[in-house]
Amino acid sequence: MTKITFIGAGSLGFTSELVRDILTFPLLQDATLTLMDINPERLEFAKTAVTKIITEGKYPAKVSATLDRAEALKDADVVLTTILAGSTEVWRHDIEIPKKYGVDINVGDTRGPSGIFRFLRSINPMMDIVGDMEKYCPQAVLLNYTNPMAMLVSAIQKQTSIVTTGLCHSVQGTAMMLAEWIGAPFEEIDYTCAGINHQAWYLDYRWNGRDAYPLIHKAITEQPEIYNEEQVRNEMYLALGYYVTESSGHNSEYNWWFRKRPDLIEKYCTHGTGWNPGAYAYILKEYQHNEATWKDQVKERLAQPLSAEDLRRGHEYAAYIINALKGGEPFKFNGNVRNTHLITNLPEDACVEVPVYVDRAGFHPVHVGALPPECTLLTQLSSGIEEMTILASLVGDPTLVYRAICHDPLTASVLSLAEIKQMTNELFAQHKDYLPQFKHHKV
């Protein structure tokens, strides 16, 4: 039997979807599924949801739930992490403090000042999990879904021998979107995508072996509804010649071009961001609404019978990866791994997102070579900032955090160095209770 442990299992929809996918593989149908969360009420709902999938799918799998992380991890084969360090009332300051200084952030979970402080808070519980894995399941594989992906995975890989990769929806999600735009069945599409998480590039995109970029270009330039669906990413493609992963809502934060003036935000970032209307206030309201109503939503969902469609396998990578690791069909995916000269013009040992093959022997990342120069400059900068932030956390130096934020493209396009220092100090003061790795919390 395979033991699969979910840390942060209270992410109810996500846990249910992963379990559904896992149990569609014959090799995994008798798995032991162990759910762990720090919220007992969410954990109980998650167990009920998973039990329902097992029962209605007539699977021989077993499920257990525990608040004890050590118990959950003992003898696990695979560990999946979907944690969030702090509630809305914690992470909202990641966005609201920079906004006060004029840095208008939309999502804030990956890079820039918001992503950096999310990382500085999240790496501590993540390393606690990894430390327990070293004690209770040292041979297990860690599949991380928690953002900021590249910084967390890179920091983990620098501090442990636990085999780790990070998984994200953006590569396959964007590839499907592009296929839809050009009218291609997704099963007829092949692509090579590489870079860093949320800033990887489709170096090659083919439909039945033929270059499909001319069709993508035609769709973007001749169909206003397609251009308007992803204004930021479409503008980036038209300028740089390669399509980038992750939504316009995210990518608008990662560069100098779209969020430095209110008129640009209105033009590019409000109506076609790929992330609701692109307004942080809307996103915050949605999160707060979900936090207030999740019990009723879950009860209603659990009351509904599951159809055959509800039990059908989806497109999340994790289930396919676990199946391959246990001796099933080898699988190719885009994963977050150490840059062991895989992308030659990104920092060595940083976390990069490249094609990876997985089988019973483990992960086999693909050597990509150099990114095109028009994609490299921005990606190098983002990766370098991430690596500086990781070093700052490892040595407990708030000045290094400030220096990393100084180089953030959006922040630097809006603020002076003195203003960046003041903003960084305010973020440290707000979050100091979550940052034990720093002996002092001021630049």
N, C-alpha and C positions, 0 to 999 in steps of 0.2 A: 504493500500500500504506500501511496505517496502522501506525505503530510504537507499541507499547504497552509501557511499561517498568514492571516491578514492583520496587519497592525494599522489601526485607524479604520476598523471595520464599520464604524458608525457612519462612514460615507455611504449611505444606504443604497442609493441607486447604482453607484459604481461597484460596490461589493456584489450586489445581485447580478449585475451584468457579467462581471468576471466569473462568478461561480457558474452562471448559465453556460458561458462559453467553455469553461474547463470541463464540465460534465458531459459535453457533447463528444469528447474524445474517449473511445473505448478504453484506452490505457489508464485513464484518470477517473473512470466512473465509480471506482471503489475508494476514492481518495478520502483521507481524513481532513476535513476543513475546520481549522481552528480560528475563531474570530476573537480579536482583542481590541478593546477601546477603553478610554478613560471615562466615558460617559455610559453608566450602566443602562440607562433607558434606551439610548440609541443602540447599544449593544444587543439588548433583548429584542428590539425590533429587527435588527439585522439577522439574528439567529432565526427568528420566525420566518423572515423572507427566504432565507436559504433553505430552511426545512421545507417550505412550501415547494421550492424548485425540486428538491430531492424527491419529495413525495409524489408530485404530479408528473415528474419525469421518470418515476419508477427506477431511480438509481440506487445502487448499493452503498453510496457514499455515506459518511457519518459527519455530523457537525457538532462542534462544542463551542462554547463562548466563555471567556474569562476576562477578568480585570487584571489578572496577574501576567505580566509580560514574560517572565521567566517560564512560567508554565506553558504559555502559548508557543514559545520558541523551542522548547525542549524537543530535540530530535527532528526538527522540521527539515524538509528537503528544499523547500522554496519559501521565501518570505516576501510578501508584497507590502509596501508602505504607501499609505495615502493619508498622511497626517497633516494637520494644520496647527501651527504654533500660535495659539491665541485666537480669540473670537473676533467678530467684526469690530468690537470696541477696542481691540488691540491694533489690528492691521489698518484700520481706517486712518490712523495718524501717519502711516507711510505715505499716504496720498494727500491728506489734508495739510500737513506741515509744508511739504514742497509747494503745494498750490498757494499757500499764503505768501511765498516768496516769488511766485510767478512761474513756477515749473508745473505745468498743467499735465498731469499724468492720468491715463485712462484706466489701466488694469493694474499695473504695479506689482506683478508677482514674479518678474524674471530678472530685470536689470534696471539700471538707473538707481537713484537714491532709495526708491521704494523697494525694488528687488533686492538691493544690497542689505537693507535692514531686515527684510523678510528672511534672507539667508542667515544673517548674524543671529537671529532668534531661532531659526529652524535647525541649524547645524548641531545645537546642543542636544535636543531630544533625538535627533537622528544618530548621533554618535553614541548616545545611551543605548539605543536599539542595537547598533552594530556591536557595542561592547558586550551586550547580552548574547548576541549571536556567536561571538567568539567563545563564550562560555558554554552555551547550551546547544548550538548547532553549527560548529565551525566549518562544516562541509557544505552548508546550505548556500544557495544562490539568492542574492537580494535583487529584487526587481522594484525599482523606485518609480513612483508616479508623482511624487511631491515636488512642487516648484519652490525656489528657482532651480530647475533641473541641472544645468551645467555646473553651477557652483556647488550644489550639494553633492553631486556624484563625484566631481573632481576632488573635493575636500575629503570625502569618504575614501576614495581610492588612494589618497596620499597617506592615510592613517590606518589602514587595515588590509589584511590579506583576504578578507571575505570577497568572493567574486560578486561584482556589482555591475549592473547596467541600469540606465534610466530609460523609461519608455514614455512616449508622448503621442498624442493623436494627430499632430499637425502634418506630419509627412504624408501619411496615407489619406488624411482628410483633404489636404490640398490637392493631392494627385487625383482623387475622385472628383473634386470640384472642377479641375481643369478638363478632365475627361467629359464631364457633363457639358461644359461650355462648348466643346468641339463636336459633341454628338457621338462620342466613342464609347462602346461598352468597356467598362473598366478592366475586364479580364483580357482585353486586347492591348492594354497599355503596359509598357516597360519604361523604367526611368532609373537614372542614377542621381541621387540627392545627397549632398554633403555640405558640411559647415559646422555650426554649433546649434544647440537647441533653440528653436524659434527664429533662427537666422541661418538656416541651411538653404541651399540653392539647388534647383533642378538643373544640373549640368547637362543632362540629356533627358529628353522626354519623347517617347516614340509610340506611334500607333501602328501595330502590325509591322514593326521594324522600320517604319519611315519617320523621319523627323517631323514631329507634330507642332513645333514652335511656330511655323508659318500660320497654322490654323488657329493657334492661341492668339497670335498677334492680330489676325483678322477679326476674331471674335471680340477682342478688347477694343479695337479701334473702330469697328463698324456696328457694334451693338451697344447702344447707350446703357441698356439695362445691365449688361455684363460689366461694362466699365464702372457703373455706379455701385455695383455690388461690393467691389473691393477697391475703392478709389486709391487708397494709399499704396497698396501692393501693385496695383496696375500702373500707377505713376512710377514706382520703383522699377518695374519691369521695362516700361517704355524708356527709362533713362539708362538702365544698366544692362538690359538684354537678357537677364535671367530671372526666373520667377522664384520668390522667396516663400518659405514656409511660414505658417502661423498667420493669424488674421490681421487685417489692417488695424484693428483696435490695439493690438499688441505692437505691431511694427511701427505705428506712428510715434511710439515712445522711444524707439531704439536709435534714432538718427536726428539730424539737425533740421530736417526739411519741413515738417508738417505741424508742429505744435508750439512753435516759438512766438506766434502772434495770434491774437483772438480771431483775426480775419482768416488765417490759414486753418485754424481749428474748425471754424464754421464751414469753410469751403471743402476741406478734405476729410475731417475727422468726426463729423456729426451725423452724416446721413448714410455713409457707405463704408462703415468701419469693419463690418463683419463681427461686431461685438455689440449687439443690441443697438441703441442709438448712439453709442460711443460716449455717453455722458456718465461720469463717475457717480453723480448723484443718483442716477437711475439704477446703476449697478448696486450701489450701497442699499438703496431702497429694496431692491429685489432680494439681496442677501438678508436684510433685516426681516423682510416679510417671510422668507423661507424659514428663518430661525424661529419666528413666532408661530408659524403654522405647520411646521414639519410633521408634528404628531398626527394632525388630522389628515394631512396628505398621505402619510404612510398607512394609517388605518384604512383609508379609502382604497389605497392600492392593494393592500393585503386582502381586502374583502372581495376583490375581483378574481375570478378563476383565471388560470393561465391557459392560453391557447397554444396550439402547436407553434404558432409564430413567436410567441413569447419565449419558447424553449429553443428556438433556432439560434445557431451560432452567429455571433457578430464579428466585428473586424478588429477587436482589441488584440494586440500582439501577445499579451501575457500567456493566454491559454495555449497558443501555438508553440510558444517558446518552451513552456513546461512539458508539453507533449514531446517535443523534440529532445529535450534533456533526458526524458525517461525512456528514450529509445524509439519514439515514433518518427514520423516523417520529418527529415531535416527542413528547416524553415529559414527564410531570408527576411530580415526586417531592418529598419533603421534604428540603431541603438546609440546610446551615449556611453562612450568608452574612452580610455586613456589614449592620447595621441602619441602612439609609438611610431612616429614617422608615417602615419596614415595619410594626413594632410600636411604636405611638406612646407607650406608657407603659413601655418598656424603654430602657436607656441607648443613646443614639445612637452608632453606630459599633461597638457591641459585636457579638458573634456571636450571631445568632438562628437558630432553626430554623423555617422557613416553607415553604409550597408554592412550588415553583420550576418553571417551564417551561423546557425546553432544546430548542434546535433548532440548525441550522447556524450561526446568528448568535450563539449563546452562551446564557448563563443569563439568565432573566427572572424574578426573584423577585416574588411576589405581595404587594401591600399588604394587610395584615390589619387594621390599625387598633389599637384598644386591647384588651388582654386584659381579661376580667372582673375586677373588683376582688378577688374571693375567690381568684383564681389569681395576681394580680399581685404581692401583697406578698412572698410567698416567692420568686417568680421574679425580681423586682427585686433582692432581697437576694443571691441566688445569682449573678446577672449582675454586680452591683456588686463582689462579692468577687472574681470572676474578673478583672474589669478592673483592680482594684487589684493583683492578683497579677501580671498582665502588666506593669503599670507598674513594679512592684518588680523584675521580671526585666530590663526594658529599662534601668533606671537603676542596677541592682546594689545595691539597698537592702534589707538583711535586715529592717530595722525595719518596712518596708511589708509584708513577708511576714507578720510577727508581727501587724500590725494587721489584715490580711486574715483571718488565722485567728481573731483575737479575735471577729470577727463571724460565724464559722461557727455555724449554729444548734446542731448537736449538741455541738460543743466548748464553746460558751458555756453550754449547759444543764448541763454536768458540771463545768467547771473555773473557777477564779478567773483573773483576769488574770495574776497572778504565776505560777500554774501553767502557763498557756498560754505565757508567755515561756520558762519552763524547758523545756517540751516542744519548743518551736520551736528553741531553741538545741541541744537534743539531736539533733533531726532534721538541723539544719545540720551539726553535728559528724560525724554518721554519713555524710552524703552530700557533704561538701565537695569531694571529688575529682571529682564529676560536675557541679559548679556553678561553672565558671570565670567566669561573668558577675558574680560577687560578689567584690569585693576582700577583704572580710572576712566571716566566717561566724558572726557572733554578733550578737544584737539588742542 
